[in-house]
Amino acid sequence: MKVFPKKLQQKLDERKANNALRQLGAQSNLVDFSSNDYLGFSKSETIFNRSHDFLINQNIQQNGSKGSRLLSGNHALYNTVENQLCEFHNSKAAIVFNSGYDANIGFFSSVAQRGDVILYDEYIHASIRDGISMSNAKAYKFKHNNLEALEKLMLRHSELVSESHQEIYVVTESVFSMDGDSPDLVAISQISKKHNAFLVVDEAHAIGVFGVRGEGIIQDLKLEATVFARIITFGKAIGCHGAAILGSEDLKQYLVNFSRSLIYTTALPPHSLAAIHTVYNDLASTKNNEKLHQNIQFFKAEIIKNKLENIFIESDSAIHCCIISGNDQVKSIAKKIQDYGYDIKPILSPTVPEGQERLRFCLHSYNSEDDISKILQLLATFVTQSC
């Protein structure tokens, strides 16, 4: 009897040969420079207790949701949270999904129709790519954050699409997860409007980080009315679990009817919605966002102090990436820094293009200036030694 398919074994062996084999790691007590918990909410005892108290006060004492949202799982907290999201994010409607991956898969696989065109930034998240690949639309990528490339693609396809009565969707992120940079969203919204295209923006790494209350970059720029759909997630700065798509009532109704990752999955349990509700109540008053931005500015100053600016991608977000080419090289430097007590993760090819391997530094409100200084001093030392 065959033990394991030969082709699958060959793919695993190839990953091993390239030093790119992924492994599930255990949580550590190292100083956190790798998680998406930018504001420290995932570990907040206060939020945990308030979420529990909220459930008790609402007389909700159940562990699971009992089914999909269209069957038995659409408990009352969904309505509470979705109304809260609409008010907070200045949106006509909101629909909660189980994760950012589910939201992107569900949206892109169902919204764009046969004959439609999707123009997407080459660095968009894997979940968006997967959703696009499941759709019947034609998709074309444009060079990262390049407005001229987007305009050329738009001109090429807009006339053909208008003649066939199909649609164009423009897709980007407000903060890119592997670079930490942002596009010119004002210009992209203007280009989309000019060509009657629908703009879709993933704000996963901007929610909780940008805006006066952590509303995200789209709201901070007052572009809500120009965006067809915003994808927001709760597993990063919000420190919980789940995601939502913000848009019109018509879009919400469409997703309820045609988004398979919403229709055919068990709904989130009440305590997940209670945690989201609790965090959003605290976002306007928390000082964590202010401390995070102080740490971001200090980190950028320390990059310059240690003469590392030539290998870092420019970023004003909580994500800062240092390019160290080669899986072997970047893994070696990451391991050396980890040995000094800092949790930093290497990002390997094929997750990023070959030659663009990197260390990704995720900053948090709870990182100390002393730890920021030390980790960059270590990086400078090990980069110099490897040259």
C-alpha positions in Angstrom: 0.0 0.0 0.0 1.3 3.5 -0.9 2.1 5.5 2.2 2.1 9.0 0.7 1.6 10.4 -2.8 5.0 10.7 -4.6 4.2 14.2 -6.1 3.4 15.5 -2.7 6.6 14.2 -1.2 8.6 15.8 -4.1 7.0 19.2 -3.2 7.9 18.8 0.4 11.5 17.7 -0.5 11.8 20.8 -2.7 10.8 23.1 0.2 13.3 21.4 2.4 16.1 21.8 -0.2 15.3 25.5 -0.4 15.2 25.9 3.4 11.6 27.1 3.0 9.7 24.3 4.8 7.1 25.8 7.0 6.6 24.5 10.6 4.0 25.2 13.2 5.8 26.9 16.1 4.9 27.1 19.8 4.2 30.4 21.6 7.2 31.7 23.4 8.0 34.2 26.2 10.3 36.2 23.9 9.7 39.9 23.5 7.0 40.3 20.9 8.1 41.8 17.6 6.1 39.4 15.4 2.4 39.3 16.3 -0.4 41.4 14.8 -1.6 42.4 18.3 -0.6 46.0 17.7 -2.6 47.5 20.6 -2.2 44.7 23.1 -5.9 44.0 23.2 -5.6 40.2 22.7 -4.0 39.9 26.2 -6.1 42.5 27.9 -7.6 41.2 31.1 -9.9 44.2 31.3 -11.4 43.4 27.9 -11.7 39.7 28.8 -13.6 40.5 31.9 -15.8 43.2 30.3 -16.7 40.8 27.5 -17.7 38.2 30.0 -19.8 40.7 32.1 -21.5 41.9 28.9 -22.6 38.3 28.1 -23.9 37.7 31.6 -25.8 41.0 31.5 -27.4 40.0 28.2 -28.3 36.6 29.7 -26.2 34.9 27.1 -24.6 31.7 28.4 -23.7 29.5 25.5 -20.4 28.2 24.0 -21.4 27.8 20.4 -23.6 29.5 17.8 -25.4 26.2 17.0 -25.3 26.6 13.2 -24.8 28.9 10.2 -26.1 32.4 10.2 -28.9 31.5 7.7 -30.0 28.6 9.9 -29.8 28.8 13.7 -26.6 30.8 14.3 -27.6 34.4 13.7 -27.8 35.3 17.4 -28.7 38.8 18.6 -25.1 39.9 19.1 -24.6 39.9 15.3 -27.2 42.7 14.9 -25.6 44.6 17.9 -22.1 44.4 16.5 -23.0 45.1 12.9 -24.9 48.3 13.9 -22.0 49.3 16.0 -19.6 48.8 13.1 -21.9 50.9 10.8 -21.9 53.8 13.2 -18.2 53.6 14.0 -17.0 53.2 10.4 -19.6 55.5 8.8 -21.0 52.7 6.6 -24.5 52.0 5.4 -24.2 48.3 6.2 -21.8 45.7 7.7 -21.7 42.0 7.5 -19.6 39.9 9.8 -17.6 36.9 8.6 -15.6 34.3 10.6 -12.2 35.6 9.5 -10.4 37.9 7.1 -9.7 34.9 4.9 -13.4 34.0 4.8 -14.4 37.6 4.0 -12.0 37.9 1.1 -12.8 34.4 -0.3 -16.5 35.1 0.1 -16.4 38.5 -1.5 -14.1 38.0 -4.4 -15.5 34.6 -5.4 -19.1 35.8 -5.6 -19.1 39.5 -6.5 -17.2 39.8 -9.8 -19.1 38.1 -12.6 -18.1 36.4 -15.8 -16.8 39.1 -18.2 -16.0 41.5 -15.3 -12.4 42.7 -14.9 -10.5 42.8 -11.6 -7.4 45.0 -11.5 -5.3 44.3 -8.4 -2.1 45.4 -6.8 0.6 42.7 -7.3 1.2 42.6 -3.5 -2.3 42.0 -2.4 -2.9 39.4 0.3 -3.1 35.6 -0.5 -6.7 35.4 0.6 -7.7 38.0 -2.0 -5.8 36.2 -4.7 -7.5 32.9 -3.7 -10.9 34.6 -3.9 -10.1 36.1 -7.3 -9.0 32.7 -8.6 -12.4 31.3 -7.5 -14.4 33.9 -9.4 -15.4 33.9 -13.1 -13.9 37.3 -13.8 -10.8 38.2 -15.7 -8.0 39.5 -13.4 -4.9 41.5 -14.1 -2.3 42.7 -11.7 -0.6 46.1 -11.7 2.8 47.0 -10.3 2.8 47.7 -6.6 1.4 51.1 -5.7 2.0 52.3 -9.3 -0.7 54.7 -10.4 0.6 54.9 -14.0 0.4 51.1 -14.4 -3.1 51.1 -12.9 -4.2 53.9 -15.3 -2.8 52.0 -18.3 -4.7 48.9 -17.4 -7.9 50.9 -16.8 -7.7 52.5 -20.2 -7.0 49.2 -21.9 -10.1 47.5 -20.3 -12.6 50.3 -19.6 -13.7 50.7 -23.3 -14.1 47.0 -23.8 -16.0 46.6 -20.5 -18.4 49.5 -21.2 -19.3 48.0 -24.6 -20.2 44.7 -23.0 -21.9 46.2 -20.0 -19.6 44.5 -17.6 -17.8 46.0 -14.5 -14.3 46.8 -13.4 -13.2 46.3 -9.8 -10.0 47.9 -8.5 -8.4 46.1 -5.5 -5.8 47.3 -3.1 -4.9 47.4 0.6 -4.6 50.5 2.8 -1.5 48.9 4.5 0.3 46.0 2.8 1.1 43.2 5.2 4.5 42.2 3.7 5.8 45.8 3.1 4.0 47.9 5.6 3.5 50.7 3.1 0.4 52.3 1.7 -0.9 53.4 -1.7 -2.1 56.8 -2.7 -5.7 56.0 -2.0 -7.0 59.5 -2.9 -5.5 59.1 -6.4 -6.7 55.5 -6.8 -10.2 56.6 -5.8 -10.1 59.4 -8.4 -8.9 57.0 -11.1 -11.7 54.5 -10.2 -14.3 57.2 -10.3 -13.1 58.5 -13.6 -13.5 55.1 -15.2 -16.7 54.1 -13.4 -14.9 51.3 -11.6 -15.7 49.8 -8.2 -12.9 50.3 -5.6 -12.4 47.6 -3.0 -9.9 48.2 -0.1 -8.6 45.7 2.4 -8.0 47.6 5.7 -6.9 44.7 7.8 -3.6 46.3 9.0 -5.0 49.8 9.3 -8.0 49.3 11.6 -7.1 50.3 15.1 -3.8 51.9 13.9 -4.8 54.8 11.7 -7.5 57.5 12.3 -8.3 59.5 15.3 -10.2 56.5 16.9 -8.5 53.8 14.8 -11.2 53.9 12.1 -8.7 53.1 9.3 -7.1 55.1 6.5 -10.2 55.3 4.3 -12.2 57.1 6.9 -9.2 59.2 7.9 -9.0 60.5 4.3 -12.8 60.8 4.2 -13.1 58.4 1.2 -15.9 56.2 2.5 -18.3 57.3 -0.2 -15.9 56.5 -3.0 -15.2 52.9 -1.9 -17.6 50.1 -2.9 -16.4 47.7 -0.2 -14.0 47.8 2.8 -12.7 44.6 4.3 -11.9 45.0 8.0 -10.5 42.3 10.3 -10.7 41.9 14.1 -7.7 39.5 14.5 -5.0 42.1 14.3 -5.2 45.5 16.2 -8.7 44.7 17.5 -7.2 41.6 19.2 -10.2 39.4 18.7 -11.4 37.1 15.9 -13.5 37.6 12.8 -13.9 40.2 10.1 -16.5 42.3 8.3 -17.3 43.8 5.0 -18.5 47.4 5.0 -20.6 48.7 2.1 -24.2 49.3 1.0 -27.3 47.5 2.1 -27.6 46.0 -1.4 -24.0 44.6 -1.1 -24.9 43.0 2.3 -28.0 41.4 0.9 -26.1 40.1 -2.1 -23.4 38.5 0.2 -26.0 36.9 2.4 -27.4 35.2 -0.7 -24.3 34.4 -2.7 -21.2 34.4 -0.5 -20.5 30.7 0.1 -18.0 31.3 3.0 -20.8 33.0 4.9 -23.6 30.8 3.9 -22.0 27.4 4.5 -20.1 27.8 7.7 -21.0 27.8 11.4 -21.4 31.3 12.8 -19.1 32.8 15.3 -19.9 32.0 19.0 -21.4 34.8 21.1 -18.2 35.4 23.1 -16.3 36.4 19.9 -18.9 39.0 19.1 -18.9 40.2 22.7 -15.2 40.7 22.6 -15.4 42.8 19.3 -18.2 44.9 20.9 -16.2 45.5 24.0 -13.0 46.6 22.1 -15.0 49.0 19.8 -16.5 50.6 22.9 -12.9 51.2 24.2 -11.2 52.3 20.9 -12.2 56.0 21.2 -10.8 56.4 24.7 -7.7 54.1 24.7 -4.2 55.6 24.8 -2.7 52.4 23.3 -3.0 53.9 19.8 -1.0 57.0 20.8 1.7 54.9 22.4 1.9 52.7 19.3 2.6 55.7 17.1 5.2 57.0 19.5 6.9 53.6 19.2 6.7 53.7 15.4 8.4 57.1 15.3 11.1 56.0 17.8 11.7 52.8 15.7 12.1 54.9 12.6 14.6 57.2 14.3 16.6 54.1 15.6 16.7 52.8 12.1 18.5 55.9 11.0 20.7 56.0 14.1 21.9 52.4 13.3 22.4 53.3 9.6 19.9 50.7 8.5 17.6 52.9 6.4 19.0 51.5 3.1 17.7 48.0 3.8 14.3 49.0 5.3 11.1 49.6 3.3 9.7 53.0 4.1 6.6 52.7 6.4 4.5 54.7 8.8 2.5 51.7 9.9 3.1 49.1 12.6 4.9 46.9 10.1 8.5 47.5 9.2 10.4 45.2 6.9 14.2 44.7 6.5 15.2 43.1 3.2 17.8 40.3 3.7 18.1 38.3 0.6 18.1 34.5 0.7 16.2 32.1 2.9 19.4 30.8 4.6 20.6 34.3 5.4 17.4 35.7 6.8 16.7 32.6 8.9 20.2 32.7 10.3 19.9 36.4 11.4 16.4 35.8 12.8 17.7 32.9 14.9 20.6 35.0 16.3 18.2 37.7 17.4 15.8 35.2 18.9 18.6 33.8 20.9 18.8 37.2 22.6 15.2 37.0 23.7 13.4 38.8 20.8 10.6 37.2 18.8 11.2 38.2 15.2 10.1 36.2 12.3 11.8 35.7 8.9 9.5 36.0 5.8 10.8 33.5 3.2 10.3 32.9 -0.4 7.9 31.8 -1.9 5.8 33.9 0.5 7.7 36.9 -0.9 9.6 36.9 -4.2 13.0 35.3 -4.3 15.6 37.9 -3.4 13.1 39.9 -1.4 13.2 37.7 1.8 13.0 39.8 4.9 12.7 40.2 8.6 9.3 41.7 9.5 9.1 43.8 12.6 5.6 44.2 14.0 5.5 47.1 16.5 3.1 47.3 19.5 1.9 49.8 22.1 3.6 47.6 24.7 7.1 47.5 23.2 9.6 49.5 25.3 12.0 52.0 23.8 14.8 50.0 25.4 13.8 46.8 23.5 13.3 48.7 20.3 16.9 50.1 20.6 18.4 46.7 21.5 16.7 44.7 18.7 17.9 47.2 16.1 21.4 47.3 17.5 21.5 43.5 17.3 20.2 43.6 13.7 22.9 46.1 12.7 25.6 43.9 14.3 24.4 40.7 12.5 23.9 42.4 9.2 27.4 43.8 9.3 28.8 40.4 10.2 27.0 38.7 7.3 28.3 41.2 4.7 
